[in-house]
Amino acid sequence: MGNTIFAYLFGYGLPFGVVIGMAVVSILALGLFIAYPKYGALPFFAAVLIFVNTAYGIRVEDIGGGFSVYSKGGRYLPFPIIQFYLYGLLLATWLGNQFSGYRPLKQSGGVWMLLFVVMFAGHITVGLFEGEHWQTLLSQRGLMNVIHMIMVIYIVATVLKDDKDLAGLTKIFLGVAVYHALYGLGRFFLFGGDPQNAYENLGGLNIKITYWDINEGLIATVSAFYFAWRLTHEWKQLSTGAKWLFLVCLAAEILVIVFSFRRTNWFGLLLAGAFFLYWQPPNRRWIYFVLGVAVVLPSLLAVGTYRAEETLNRTDLTFIERIAPDSAKAKSLTDKESRFFELYAALQTVKEKPLFGVGTWGSFKVGASEHLALLFHQGRYDFVHSGFGHVLLKSGLVGLVLFTGILVAVWRFASRMRRWIPENRLAIFESFRAGFVFFIPNLLTGTPVAEFRTMIWLGLVLAVPLAIAKMSAPREQASQPQGAAKPTLANGLSAQQ
């Protein structure tokens, strides 16, 4: 009898106890996060900041040998642990807002986000009726990562509330960004660069890189913009040591982007540079423009030429071939040798279902003669190399309008509130907005929607300026539609006086 009890306890009691223990911890954590949501948000965003995405570009023999925070637990659970953490964090944040009556996305894109969620729910419902497995419907190759982006915007707009929060965010972000830059450059110059190198491992090119993960280019751009902003706007106030430190950090971040050998990074850097020039005083704008052209463009042209020579295996290149070696392989965008042939093929499928697309679970059709041109898909045609194109394929014009509406609405709100933001917050505010500008080439020609970390970062570069705008603007102004009467301060004067 005693042996039977012990067998039962060890056979069922321990697993049952572990489950009960996890449930108790989860309930306690949920209560803590409801009361103090920023303490729950910090570990999640720290992980997304620190750990790179290792989903592509690794050699076959290395797959499974490395640690990835973005897939941990995915073999045994329906989703990786980090996704469950995000869902719990969202639930706690939402419950906390219900108790306090706070609406973080009021007049700042919340309606667009809600409509996208409703549309997504409609896709899930239709997919289940058509016999699709629920895990396929919620796959990251569908539109699930857009939902993750919306969650991040909601959470950040809730937890980032004052100067103390903003100062903590700035210090942590810059500290990790500079460390990543120095680590990436040291590895590049001394140890052969990033082992996650699709150019070398999959393309056979003799190219070493700083980072393959496009988000490292984004982080480097945001931090470079911050250092450049502080140098140009606070030169007289900065000490000599601070000036040299900012200059060294600025150079390191730019080198990370240049030596990534990723054109998406290069074009994003140029767009962010143009955004930087836009905010400079007119009398200094041309000085910085000439300086940038003299330093950055020759560097990009030099590394672009090297990459093109490796790609085309010749040296007599035209200027266009130096910046876009793909152009030498195709006569038109619809040519099977063109990198845009994939988008052309997907568009033919979209034409059959233009309003709602092929569904979050669907794929585009490929003819028998087209498989060879799309071998890199490895037989799966459920994604395309364009963020906007991916949303269009999966959800049609309805989904594309809603997705674009989210981006535009959040950007416009931050732009409209910029007048209220004090000088000490502008550097980090505009730096993250520059991050969104950097993101545009990736939205046009990359695969952000299928990548968890990338869409989390898209949410961050939208949400941080939104949160700063909300904490800076008068309460009435932050909730008024455009064109409403100007708010007044406590003394009755106009807020602009």
QUIJODA-V290293 format. One record per pair of residues at least 24 apart in sequence whose C-alpha atoms are under 10 Angstrom apart, sorted by the first residue. I is the first residue (numbers start at 1). J is the second residue. Records with the same first field share a line. If there is no record, write none. Layout:
I = J / J
This chain:
26 = 88
29 = 88 / 89 / 92
30 = 88 / 89 / 91 / 92 / 93 / 95
31 = 92 / 95 / 96
32 = 92
33 = 88 / 89 / 90 / 91 / 92 / 93 / 95 / 96
34 = 89 / 90 / 91 / 92 / 93 / 94 / 95 / 96 / 97 / 99
35 = 92 / 93 / 95 / 96 / 97 / 99
36 = 92 / 93 / 96 / 159
37 = 89 / 90 / 92 / 93 / 94 / 96 / 97 / 155 / 156 / 158 / 159 / 160
38 = 89 / 93 / 155 / 156 / 158 / 159 / 160 / 161 / 165
39 = 159
40 = 85 / 86 / 88 / 89 / 90 / 92 / 93 / 159
41 = 85 / 86 / 89 / 90 / 93 / 152 / 155 / 156 / 159 / 160
42 = 159 / 169
43 = 85
44 = 82 / 83 / 85 / 86 / 89
45 = 86 / 152 / 156 / 169 / 173 / 456 / 457 / 460
46 = 169 / 172 / 173 / 176
47 = 82 / 453
48 = 82 / 215 / 452 / 453 / 454 / 456 / 457
49 = 172 / 173 / 176 / 177 / 180 / 215 / 216 / 219 / 453 / 456 / 457
50 = 173 / 176 / 177 / 179 / 180 / 216
51 = 216 / 453
52 = 211 / 212 / 213 / 214 / 215 / 216 / 453 / 454
53 = 196 / 212 / 213 / 214 / 215 / 216 / 451 / 452 / 453 / 454
54 = 196 / 212 / 213
55 = 196 / 213 / 451
56 = 196 / 197 / 198 / 202 / 212 / 213
57 = 194 / 195 / 196 / 197 / 198 / 199 / 200 / 201 / 202 / 203 / 212 / 213
58 = 194 / 195 / 196 / 197 / 198 / 200 / 201 / 202 / 212
59 = 195 / 196 / 197 / 198 / 200 / 201 / 202
60 = 201 / 202
62 = 195 / 196
70 = 451 / 452 / 453
71 = 452
78 = 135 / 138
79 = 135 / 138 / 139
83 = 148 / 452
86 = 148 / 151 / 152 / 155
87 = 148 / 151
89 = 151 / 152 / 155
90 = 148 / 151 / 152 / 154 / 155
91 = 151 / 155
92 = 155
93 = 151 / 154 / 155 / 156 / 158 / 159
94 = 151 / 154 / 155 / 158
96 = 158
97 = 158
102 = 158
103 = 154 / 157 / 158 / 479
104 = 153 / 154 / 155 / 156 / 157 / 158 / 159 / 466 / 467 / 470 / 479
105 = 153 / 154 / 155 / 157 / 158 / 410 / 463 / 466 / 467 / 470 / 479
106 = 478 / 479 / 480 / 481
107 = 409 / 410 / 413 / 478 / 479 / 480 / 481 / 482
108 = 406 / 408 / 409 / 410 / 411 / 412 / 413 / 414 / 466 / 470 / 478 / 479 / 481
109 = 150 / 153 / 405 / 406 / 407 / 408 / 409 / 410 / 411 / 412 / 413
110 = 150 / 153 / 154 / 406 / 409 / 410
111 = 402 / 405 / 406 / 409
112 = 401 / 402 / 403 / 404 / 405 / 406 / 407 / 408 / 409 / 410
113 = 146 / 147 / 149 / 150 / 151 / 153 / 154 / 402 / 403 / 405 / 406 / 407 / 409
114 = 147 / 150 / 402 / 406
115 = 399 / 402 / 403 / 406
116 = 143 / 146 / 147 / 150 / 395 / 398 / 399 / 400 / 401 / 402 / 403 / 405 / 406
117 = 144 / 146 / 147 / 150 / 402
119 = 356 / 395 / 398 / 399 / 402
120 = 144 / 146 / 147 / 359 / 360 / 395 / 399
122 = 359
123 = 356 / 357 / 358 / 359 / 360 / 361 / 394 / 395
124 = 359 / 360 / 361
126 = 359
127 = 359 / 360 / 361 / 362
132 = 361 / 362
133 = 361
134 = 361
135 = 361
136 = 360 / 361 / 362
137 = 359 / 360 / 361 / 362
138 = 360 / 361
139 = 360 / 361 / 450
140 = 360 / 361 / 449 / 450 / 451 / 452
141 = 360 / 361 / 362 / 363 / 381 / 382 / 383 / 384 / 390 / 394 / 447 / 449 / 450 / 451 / 452
142 = 359 / 360 / 361 / 362 / 363 / 382 / 383 / 390 / 391 / 393 / 394 / 395 / 449 / 450
143 = 359 / 360 / 361 / 390 / 391 / 394 / 395 / 399 / 449 / 450
144 = 360 / 449 / 450 / 451 / 452 / 455
145 = 448 / 449 / 450 / 451 / 452 / 453 / 454 / 455 / 456
146 = 391 / 403 / 448 / 449 / 450 / 451 / 452 / 455 / 456 / 458 / 459
147 = 455 / 456 / 459
148 = 452 / 453 / 455 / 456 / 458 / 459
149 = 449 / 452 / 453 / 454 / 455 / 456 / 457 / 458 / 459 / 460 / 462 / 463
150 = 406 / 455 / 456 / 458 / 459 / 460 / 462 / 463
151 = 456 / 459
152 = 455 / 456 / 457 / 458 / 459 / 460 / 462 / 463
153 = 410 / 456 / 457 / 458 / 459 / 460 / 461 / 462 / 463 / 464 / 466 / 467
154 = 459 / 463 / 467
155 = 459 / 460 / 463 / 467
156 = 459 / 460 / 462 / 463 / 464 / 465 / 466 / 467
157 = 460 / 462 / 463 / 464 / 465 / 466 / 467 / 468 / 469 / 470 / 471
158 = 463 / 467 / 470
159 = 467
160 = 463 / 464 / 466 / 467 / 468 / 470 / 471
161 = 467 / 468 / 469 / 470 / 471 / 472
162 = 467 / 468 / 470 / 471 / 472
163 = 424 / 425 / 468 / 471 / 472
166 = 425 / 428 / 429 / 464 / 467 / 468
167 = 425 / 428
169 = 428 / 464
170 = 223 / 226 / 427 / 428
173 = 219 / 222 / 223
174 = 219 / 220 / 222 / 223 / 224 / 226 / 227 / 249
175 = 223
176 = 219 / 223
177 = 216 / 218 / 219 / 220 / 221 / 222 / 223 / 224 / 249 / 253
178 = 219 / 220 / 223 / 224 / 248 / 249 / 250 / 252 / 253
179 = 249
180 = 210 / 211 / 216 / 219 / 220 / 252 / 253 / 256
181 = 210 / 211 / 216 / 217 / 219 / 220 / 249 / 250 / 251 / 252 / 253 / 254 / 255 / 256 / 257
182 = 210 / 249 / 252 / 253 / 255 / 256
183 = 210 / 256
184 = 209 / 210 / 211 / 216 / 252 / 253 / 255 / 256 / 259 / 260
185 = 209 / 210 / 211 / 252 / 253 / 255 / 256 / 259 / 260
186 = 210
187 = 211
188 = 256 / 259 / 260
193 = 259 / 260
194 = 260
197 = 260
199 = 261 / 262 / 307 / 310 / 311
202 = 376
203 = 311
204 = 310 / 311
205 = 307 / 309 / 310 / 311 / 313
206 = 306 / 307 / 310 / 311
207 = 259 / 260 / 261 / 306 / 307 / 310 / 311
208 = 259 / 260 / 261
209 = 256 / 257 / 258 / 259 / 260 / 261 / 262
210 = 255 / 256 / 257 / 258 / 259 / 260 / 261 / 262
211 = 256 / 257 / 259 / 260 / 261 / 262
212 = 260 / 261 / 262
213 = 260 / 262 / 453 / 454
214 = 257 / 260 / 262 / 264 / 265 / 439 / 442 / 446 / 447 / 448 / 453 / 454
215 = 265 / 435 / 439 / 448 / 453 / 454 / 455 / 456 / 457 / 458
216 = 253 / 256 / 257 / 260 / 265 / 454
217 = 253 / 254 / 255 / 256 / 257 / 258 / 260 / 262 / 264 / 265 / 266 / 268 / 269 / 435 / 438 / 439
218 = 257 / 265 / 268 / 269 / 432 / 434 / 435 / 436 / 437 / 438 / 439 / 454 / 457 / 458 / 461
219 = 253 / 256 / 257 / 431 / 432 / 435 / 438 / 457 / 461
220 = 249 / 250 / 252 / 253 / 254 / 255 / 256 / 257 / 265 / 269 / 435
221 = 250 / 253 / 254 / 256 / 257 / 265 / 268 / 269 / 270 / 272 / 273 / 431 / 432 / 434 / 435 / 437 / 438
222 = 253 / 269 / 272 / 428 / 430 / 431 / 432 / 433 / 434 / 435 / 436 / 438 / 461
223 = 249 / 250 / 253 / 254 / 427 / 428 / 431 / 432 / 434 / 435
224 = 249 / 250 / 251 / 252 / 253 / 254 / 269 / 272 / 273 / 431 / 434
225 = 250 / 253 / 254 / 269 / 272 / 273 / 275 / 276 / 427 / 428 / 430 / 431 / 432 / 433 / 434 / 435
226 = 250 / 276 / 426 / 427 / 428 / 429 / 430 / 431 / 432 / 434
227 = 251 / 253 / 427 / 428 / 431
228 = 273 / 276 / 427 / 431
229 = 276 / 279 / 280 / 426 / 427 / 428 / 430 / 431
230 = 424 / 426 / 427 / 428
232 = 280 / 284 / 288
233 = 280 / 281 / 423 / 427
254 = 296
255 = 296 / 299 / 300
257 = 300
258 = 296 / 297 / 299 / 300 / 301 / 302 / 303 / 304
259 = 299 / 300 / 303 / 304
260 = 303
261 = 300 / 303 / 304 / 306 / 307
262 = 303 / 304 / 307
263 = 300 / 304 / 307 / 323 / 324 / 441 / 442
264 = 438 / 439 / 440 / 441 / 442 / 443 / 444 / 445 / 446
265 = 438 / 439 / 441 / 442
266 = 296 / 297 / 300 / 301 / 304 / 323 / 438 / 441
267 = 300 / 438 / 439 / 440 / 441 / 442
268 = 434 / 435 / 436 / 437 / 438 / 439 / 440 / 441 / 442
269 = 296 / 434 / 435 / 437 / 438 / 439 / 441
270 = 296 / 297 / 300 / 437 / 438
271 = 434 / 435 / 436 / 437 / 438 / 439 / 440 / 441
272 = 431 / 433 / 434 / 435 / 436 / 437 / 438 / 439 / 440
273 = 434 / 437 / 438
274 = 434 / 437
275 = 430 / 431 / 433 / 434 / 437 / 438
276 = 430 / 431 / 434
279 = 430
335 = 373
336 = 369 / 370 / 371 / 372 / 373 / 374
337 = 373 / 374
338 = 373
339 = 373 / 374 / 385 / 445
340 = 384 / 385 / 386 / 445
341 = 370 / 373 / 374
342 = 366 / 370 / 373 / 374 / 377 / 381 / 383 / 384 / 385 / 386
343 = 383 / 384 / 385 / 386 / 389 / 390 / 393 / 445
345 = 370 / 374 / 384
346 = 381 / 382 / 383 / 384 / 389 / 390 / 392 / 393
347 = 389 / 392 / 393
348 = 393
349 = 393
350 = 389 / 392 / 393 / 394 / 395 / 396 / 397
351 = 393 / 396
353 = 393 / 394 / 395 / 396 / 397
354 = 392 / 393 / 394 / 395 / 396 / 397 / 398
355 = 392 / 393 / 395 / 396 / 397 / 398 / 399 / 400
356 = 391 / 392 / 393 / 394 / 395 / 396 / 397 / 398 / 399 / 400
357 = 390 / 391 / 392 / 393 / 394 / 395 / 396 / 397 / 398 / 399 / 400
358 = 382 / 392 / 393 / 394 / 395 / 396
359 = 391 / 392 / 393 / 394 / 395 / 396
360 = 390 / 391 / 393 / 394 / 395
361 = 394
362 = 393 / 394 / 395
363 = 393 / 394
364 = 393 / 394
382 = 450
383 = 447 / 449 / 450
384 = 445 / 446 / 447 / 448 / 449 / 450
385 = 442 / 443 / 444 / 445 / 446 / 447 / 448 / 449 / 450
386 = 441 / 442 / 443 / 444 / 445 / 446 / 447 / 448 / 449 / 450
387 = 440 / 441 / 442 / 443 / 444 / 445 / 446 / 447 / 448 / 449 / 450 / 455
388 = 442 / 443 / 444 / 445 / 446 / 447 / 448 / 449
389 = 443 / 444 / 445 / 446 / 447 / 449
390 = 443 / 444 / 446 / 447 / 448 / 449 / 450
391 = 449
406 = 462
407 = 436 / 458 / 459 / 462
408 = 462
410 = 462 / 463 / 465 / 466
411 = 436 / 461 / 462 / 463 / 465 / 466
412 = 466
413 = 465 / 466 / 469 / 470 / 478 / 481 / 482
414 = 462 / 463 / 464 / 465 / 466 / 467 / 468 / 469 / 470 / 478
415 = 465 / 466 / 469
416 = 469 / 473 / 477 / 478 / 482
417 = 465 / 466 / 468 / 469 / 470 / 471 / 472 / 473 / 474 / 477 / 478
418 = 465 / 466 / 468 / 469 / 470 / 472 / 473
419 = 469 / 472 / 473 / 496
420 = 468 / 469 / 470 / 471 / 472 / 473 / 474 / 477 / 478 / 495 / 496
421 = 468 / 469 / 470 / 471 / 472 / 473
422 = 468 / 469 / 472 / 473
425 = 465 / 468 / 469 / 472
426 = 465 / 468 / 469
428 = 464 / 465 / 468
429 = 461 / 464 / 465 / 466 / 467 / 468 / 469
430 = 461 / 464 / 465
431 = 461 / 464 / 465
432 = 458 / 460 / 461 / 462 / 463 / 464 / 465 / 466
433 = 460 / 461 / 462 / 463 / 464 / 465 / 466
434 = 461 / 462
435 = 460 / 461 / 462
436 = 460 / 461 / 462
437 = 461
